[in-house]
Amino acid sequence: MKKSHSSGCGGIYGLGMIGAAVYYISTATSFWIGVLGFLKALVWPAFLVYGVMEFIGL
């Protein structure tokens, strides 16, 4: 029987997603902007990587 070990990154991603959703929804000015904020919260790591790459000039 093969055992699987998890690194715990799923929990960090989940907390980040919840935090991003709360931020985007709380700053939304309309319902549809809130929906867009929720969708952004699902892909927040992509925004993070893009910002870091832009900062370091890649």
Secondary structure, 3 states (H helix, E strand, C coil): CCCCCCCCHHHHHHHHHHHHHHHHHHCCCCHHHHHHHHHHHHCHHHHHHHHHHHHHCC
